[in-house]
Amino acid sequence: QVQLVESGGGLVQTGGPLRLSCAGSGATGGINAMGWYRQAAGNKREMVARITSDGNTAYEDSLKGRFTISRDYAKNTVYLQMNSLKPEDTGRYYCNVVHQFMNYWGQGTQVTVSS
């Protein structure tokens, strides 16, 4: 069983940066993919970014250039650096991990971008 703890959300002004962290614990062996999803009020959850065990990354097209995902393999931690934030980036951000063919989700951290 993998436990995920997210941190780093909060209130930020338009154009500002924010960095999210997600620490995984309880995984035996290496975690495969780690990533971030987000869900705005009334919308479906959507992928923000993912990073595999060998460092390959994928982003939602509209976020490329503003968001950067990275990973500390030794700490089983994934980060999301978000720059030039916009009000439409507001939502709850969830950490996701694929480990031994199982999907795990964190509780989410709220990001609110004020205009």
Phi, psi and chi 1 to 4 in degrees:
 res  aa     phi    psi   chi1   chi2   chi3   chi4
   1 GLN       -  127.9 -168.6   77.2    7.2      -
   2 VAL  -102.1  131.4  176.8      -      -      -
   3 GLN  -107.1  139.4  -67.3   81.7   41.8      -
   4 LEU  -123.8  133.4  -58.8  171.6      -      -
   5 VAL  -126.0  117.5  177.6      -      -      -
   6 GLU   -96.3  153.9  -61.1  124.4  -34.5      -
   7 SER  -154.8  165.0   61.0      -      -      -
   8 GLY   106.3   -6.3      -      -      -      -
   9 GLY   -72.7  173.6      -      -      -      -
  10 GLY   158.5 -164.7      -      -      -      -
  11 LEU  -101.8  131.0  175.1   64.8      -      -
  12 VAL  -141.1  151.4   63.4      -      -      -
  13 GLN   -80.9  157.0  -69.4 -174.2  -23.6      -
  14 THR   -53.5  133.5  -64.6      -      -      -
  15 GLY    91.6  -11.0      -      -      -      -
  16 GLY   -84.1  169.4      -      -      -      -
  17 PRO  -103.2  162.4   35.2  -31.2      -      -
  18 LEU  -155.6  144.6 -149.2   55.0      -      -
  19 ARG  -124.5  124.0 -171.1 -169.0 -166.4 -148.6
  20 LEU  -100.4  146.9  -54.0 -177.8      -      -
  21 SER  -128.7  149.6  -59.8      -      -      -
  22 CYS  -142.4  116.6  171.3      -      -      -
  23 ALA  -104.3  128.1      -      -      -      -
  24 GLY  -102.7  143.0      -      -      -      -
  25 SER  -141.5  159.5   61.6      -      -      -
  26 GLY    89.3    3.6      -      -      -      -
  27 ALA   -89.4  131.3      -      -      -      -
  28 THR   -96.2  129.4   54.8      -      -      -
  29 GLY    79.4 -173.8      -      -      -      -
  30 GLY   -83.5  143.1      -      -      -      -
  31 ILE   -78.8  137.5  -68.8  178.0      -      -
  32 ASN   -76.4  -99.7 -170.9    0.6      -      -
  33 ALA   -91.9  143.8      -      -      -      -
  34 MET  -127.8  147.9  -57.3 -175.0   79.4      -
  35 GLY  -166.1 -179.6      -      -      -      -
  36 TRP  -128.0  138.4  -68.8   95.0      -      -
  37 TYR  -125.2  163.3  -72.6   68.3      -      -
  38 ARG  -142.0  156.5   69.7 -177.3 -178.1 -175.3
  39 GLN  -141.8  117.5 -172.3  167.6   17.0      -
  40 ALA   -88.3  159.1      -      -      -      -
  41 ALA   -57.2  126.8      -      -      -      -
  42 GLY    80.9    0.6      -      -      -      -
  43 ASN  -113.4  165.7  -70.6   -1.2      -      -
  44 LYS   -78.0  157.6  -66.2 -179.4  180.0  180.0
  45 ARG   -70.7  135.2 -168.2  172.8  -63.1 -172.0
  46 GLU  -129.4  152.1   62.0  177.0    3.3      -
  47 MET   -72.7  138.1 -171.4 -160.2   79.3      -
  48 VAL  -101.6  -55.2  173.0      -      -      -
  49 ALA  -161.9  152.7      -      -      -      -
  50 ARG  -139.9  153.5  -64.7 -175.2   62.3   78.0
  51 ILE  -140.6  131.5 -176.7  166.9      -      -
  52 THR   -88.1  178.2   64.8      -      -      -
  53 SER   -66.8  -23.5   57.3      -      -      -
  54 ASP  -102.3   15.1   53.0    4.6      -      -
  55 GLY    90.9    2.6      -      -      -      -
  56 ASN   -72.6  136.2  -70.1  -39.2      -      -
  57 THR  -117.4  154.9   58.1      -      -      -
  58 ALA  -142.6  142.0      -      -      -      -
  59 TYR  -131.1  153.5  -66.1   89.6      -      -
  60 GLU   -63.8  133.1 -159.3  -74.9  -37.9      -
  61 ASP   -53.4  -42.7  -76.6  -15.5      -      -
  62 SER   -71.8  -10.6   66.6      -      -      -
  63 LEU  -101.5   -8.0  -58.8  177.4      -      -
  64 LYS   -59.6  135.3  -69.2  178.2 -178.5  177.4
  65 GLY    95.2  -23.3      -      -      -      -
  66 ARG  -106.6  -33.3  -67.8 -164.3  -60.8  122.6
  67 PHE  -110.1  142.5  -71.5   16.7      -      -
  68 THR  -134.6  127.0  -57.6      -      -      -
  69 ILE  -101.1  141.9 -169.4  168.9      -      -
  70 SER  -145.9  171.5   60.8      -      -      -
  71 ARG  -149.2  140.5 -177.9  169.5  171.5  176.0
  72 ASP  -108.1  104.1 -175.7  -33.4      -      -
  73 TYR   -67.5  -35.8  -67.3   86.9      -      -
  74 ALA   -65.5  -32.2      -      -      -      -
  75 LYS  -100.2    0.6  -64.1 -179.5  179.6  179.1
  76 ASN    50.6   44.4  -80.8  -24.8      -      -
  77 THR  -121.8  137.8  -61.2      -      -      -
  78 VAL  -118.9  143.4   63.7      -      -      -
  79 TYR  -121.6  153.7  -54.8   95.7      -      -
  80 LEU  -133.8  109.0 -175.9   68.6      -      -
  81 GLN   -89.9  121.4  178.4   66.3   44.1      -
  82 MET  -116.1  121.3  -56.2 -175.8  -68.5      -
  83 ASN  -117.5  162.8  -64.3  -33.5      -      -
  84 SER    48.1   50.7  -57.3      -      -      -
  85 LEU   -66.0  147.1  -77.9  162.4      -      -
  86 LYS  -121.9  157.1  -55.7  174.4 -178.4 -179.9
  87 PRO   -55.3  -32.2  -28.8   36.3      -      -
  88 GLU   -72.0   -6.9   50.8  -96.7   43.0      -
  89 ASP   -82.8   -5.4  -65.4  -42.2      -      -
  90 THR   -61.8  136.0  -66.0      -      -      -
  91 GLY   163.9 -178.1      -      -      -      -
  92 ARG   -97.7  128.1 -166.9  158.4 -173.5   87.2
  93 TYR  -103.9  128.7  -75.5   66.4      -      -
  94 TYR  -116.6  136.1  -65.0   89.3      -      -
  95 CYS   -84.1  140.4  180.0      -      -      -
  96 ASN  -131.7  138.7  171.0  -96.6      -      -
  97 VAL  -133.6  137.5  157.4      -      -      -
  98 VAL  -108.9  119.2  176.8      -      -      -
  99 HIS  -139.4  122.3  177.2   62.1      -      -
 100 GLN    50.6   47.7  -64.3 -178.8  -13.5      -
 101 PHE    67.3   12.6  -52.9  106.9      -      -
 102 MET  -111.8  145.3  -63.3  -75.5  -69.6      -
 103 ASN   -96.8  132.8 -110.4  -45.4      -      -
 104 TYR  -126.5  143.9  -63.4   90.8      -      -
 105 TRP  -126.1  144.5  -66.0   92.8      -      -
 106 GLY   -82.8  178.0      -      -      -      -
 107 GLN   -77.7  -18.4  -66.8  -63.4  -50.3      -
 108 GLY    97.0  153.3      -      -      -      -
 109 THR  -134.1  135.0 -175.5      -      -      -
 110 GLN   -82.7  133.2 -179.7   67.1   29.5      -
 111 VAL  -119.4  124.9  171.5      -      -      -
 112 THR  -126.0  122.9  -57.3      -      -      -
 113 VAL  -109.3  117.4 -175.5      -      -      -
 114 SER   -89.5  145.2   63.5      -      -      -
 115 SER   -91.0      -   55.7      -      -      -
